[in-house]
Amino acid sequence: MNIQLLSKFELFKGMSLEEIELMCKCLTIDKKTYKKGEIILHNGDTITSVALVSVGQVSLEFYDILGNKNIINVIPQYGMFAESYAALPGFELGVTVTASENCEILFVDITNIISLCDYRCSYHTRLIANLLGSLAKKNIALSKKIAITMDKSIRDRVVSFLTYEKNAHGSNDFMISLNRQEMADYLRVDRSALSKELGKMKKDGLIDFHKNHFIIKDFN
């Protein structure tokens, strides 16, 4: 296993390369690759592993009974997903996980993470703390999405979304990880209506943008 690669993940945050190498003796890690558009996990699946995105990007999606897609979250390279479901054995996934780019995923058996091994590694406490930290951040991200999509108008949703992105990047000038269709799905609005509203906001001098690059000019 590529130790340098593992060091880029939040799960191994705060560990030296030597410590990560020792931890690998305690972990079961399976690597799988997926093509863009391929489903990684289906709604209703069960999983016992934490999933790490070593290459590419994945999308967590919910489909209603009419087939409408709602993007719950987008997990970029070096991100982690499925940890909540892995921590609850037998609990079925409520989302579909799709490769939004060609992907390489590392599946780490959660039993090896949360159970002390025969080596009694002191690093296990750090591993568990990092896992809990990731779960907390996902909780916050879900609260953010709920807050954004509570707004009634498309403009209000866009303003809320871009405000969160601005604060996350610490700048009025930033790139978002979503393409236009993914942004529309995330905000739960029609893509053409979103594009029209973005054009109006640009004309009104509120924002400037090109593809995924946004500049907030004036939200006051």
C-alpha positions in Angstrom: 0.0 0.0 0.0 1.2 3.5 -0.9 1.9 5.1 2.6 2.5 8.5 1.1 -1.0 8.3 -0.5 -2.7 7.3 2.7 -1.1 10.2 4.6 -3.3 12.6 2.4 -6.5 11.2 4.0 -8.2 12.7 7.0 -8.5 9.2 8.5 -4.7 9.2 8.9 -4.3 12.9 10.0 -1.7 13.5 12.6 0.2 10.3 11.9 3.8 10.1 10.6 4.6 7.9 7.6 6.2 5.4 9.9 3.1 5.2 12.1 0.8 4.8 9.1 3.0 2.0 7.8 2.7 0.2 11.1 -1.1 0.8 11.2 -1.4 -0.9 7.8 -0.5 -4.2 9.5 -3.7 -3.9 11.4 -6.0 -2.8 8.5 -7.7 -4.6 5.7 -7.6 -2.4 2.6 -9.1 -3.3 -0.8 -8.6 -1.2 -3.9 -11.2 -1.0 -6.6 -11.5 1.2 -9.8 -14.7 2.6 -11.4 -15.4 4.4 -14.6 -17.2 7.7 -14.8 -20.9 7.2 -14.4 -20.5 3.7 -12.8 -22.4 3.0 -9.6 -20.1 2.3 -6.7 -22.9 1.5 -4.1 -26.6 1.1 -4.7 -29.4 2.4 -2.5 -30.2 -0.5 -0.2 -26.7 -2.0 -0.1 -25.0 -2.7 3.2 -21.3 -2.0 3.7 -18.7 -2.8 6.4 -15.9 -0.6 5.1 -15.0 3.1 5.1 -14.4 4.3 1.5 -11.5 6.5 0.6 -11.4 8.3 -2.8 -7.7 8.0 -3.9 -8.4 9.1 -7.5 -11.3 11.0 -8.9 -14.6 12.2 -7.4 -17.9 10.6 -6.3 -21.4 11.8 -5.9 -23.9 10.8 -3.2 -27.3 10.8 -4.8 -30.9 10.3 -3.7 -33.6 9.4 -6.2 -37.3 10.0 -5.4 -40.1 7.7 -6.6 -40.4 9.8 -9.8 -36.7 9.3 -10.6 -35.7 12.9 -9.7 -32.1 13.1 -8.6 -30.9 15.1 -5.6 -27.2 15.3 -4.9 -26.7 15.0 -1.2 -22.9 15.5 -1.3 -19.9 15.4 -3.6 -16.8 13.6 -2.3 -13.5 14.8 -3.9 -10.2 13.1 -4.2 -8.8 12.2 -0.7 -12.3 12.4 0.7 -14.1 9.7 2.7 -17.6 8.3 2.5 -19.9 5.5 3.8 -18.4 5.8 7.3 -21.8 6.3 8.9 -23.3 3.2 7.3 -20.1 1.1 8.0 -20.5 1.9 11.6 -24.0 0.4 11.7 -23.7 -3.2 10.4 -26.6 -4.3 8.4 -28.0 -0.7 8.0 -29.0 -0.2 4.4 -27.7 2.8 2.4 -30.3 5.5 1.7 -28.2 6.9 -1.2 -26.6 5.8 -4.4 -22.9 6.5 -4.8 -21.8 7.2 -8.4 -18.4 7.9 -9.9 -18.6 11.4 -11.3 -15.1 10.9 -12.7 -13.0 7.8 -13.3 -12.3 6.7 -9.7 -10.1 4.5 -7.5 -11.6 3.7 -4.1 -9.8 2.2 -1.1 -12.2 0.2 1.1 -11.0 0.0 4.7 -12.8 -2.6 7.0 -14.2 -0.5 9.8 -13.8 -3.4 12.3 -10.0 -3.0 12.1 -10.4 0.7 12.7 -12.7 0.7 15.8 -11.3 -2.5 17.4 -7.9 -2.6 19.2 -5.6 -5.0 17.4 -3.2 -7.6 18.7 -0.4 -5.1 18.5 -2.2 -2.7 20.8 -1.2 0.3 18.6 -1.3 3.6 20.3 -2.3 5.1 16.9 -5.7 3.5 17.1 -7.0 6.3 19.3 -5.9 8.8 16.6 -7.6 6.7 13.9 -10.9 6.6 15.9 -10.7 10.3 16.7 -10.2 11.1 13.0 -13.2 8.9 12.1 -15.4 10.7 14.6 -14.1 14.1 13.3 -15.2 13.1 9.8 -18.6 12.1 11.0 -19.0 15.4 12.7 -18.1 17.3 9.6 -20.6 15.3 7.5 -23.3 16.3 10.1 -22.4 19.9 9.6 -22.4 19.6 5.8 -25.9 18.1 6.0 -27.1 20.9 8.2 -25.6 23.3 5.6 -27.6 21.7 2.7 -30.8 21.8 4.7 -30.3 25.5 5.5 -29.6 26.3 1.8 -32.5 24.4 0.3 -34.9 25.9 2.8 -34.8 29.1 0.9 -37.7 29.4 -1.4 -36.4 31.3 -4.5 -33.6 30.1 -6.7 -31.7 33.3 -6.1 -31.9 32.9 -2.4 -30.6 29.3 -2.7 -27.7 30.4 -5.0 -26.8 33.3 -2.6 -26.8 30.9 0.4 -24.8 28.3 -1.5 -22.1 30.8 -2.7 -22.0 32.4 0.7 -21.1 29.0 2.3 -18.5 28.4 -0.4 -17.0 31.9 0.1 -16.7 31.3 3.8 -15.2 27.8 3.3 -12.6 29.2 0.9 -12.0 32.4 2.8 -12.2 34.4 -0.4 -14.7 36.0 -2.7 -12.8 34.3 -5.6 -13.1 30.5 -5.6 -13.7 27.3 -7.5 -16.6 25.0 -6.7 -16.5 21.2 -7.2 -19.9 20.9 -8.9 -20.6 21.3 -12.6 -23.8 23.2 -13.5 -26.1 20.1 -13.5 -24.6 18.9 -10.2 -25.2 22.3 -8.7 -28.8 22.3 -9.9 -29.3 18.9 -8.4 -27.7 20.0 -5.1 -29.9 23.1 -4.9 -32.9 21.0 -6.1 -33.8 23.3 -8.9 -34.1 23.0 -12.7 -30.8 23.4 -14.5 -32.0 25.9 -17.1 -33.7 27.9 -14.4 -30.4 28.0 -12.5 -28.4 29.1 -15.5 -31.0 31.8 -16.2 -30.8 33.1 -12.6 -27.0 33.0 -12.6 -27.1 35.1 -15.7 -29.4 37.6 -14.1 -27.1 37.8 -11.0 -24.1 38.4 -13.2 -26.0 41.2 -15.1 -27.1 42.7 -11.8 -23.4 42.9 -10.7 -23.7 40.5 -7.8 -21.4 37.8 -9.2 -19.1 36.9 -12.0 -18.4 33.4 -13.1 -16.9 31.1 -15.8 -17.9 27.4 -15.5 -16.9 26.4 -11.9 -15.0 29.6 -11.1 -17.1 32.2 -9.2 -16.4 35.7 -7.9 -18.7 37.3 -5.5 -18.9 41.1 -6.2 -21.7 42.4 -4.0 -24.3 40.5 -1.9 -25.2 43.5 0.2 
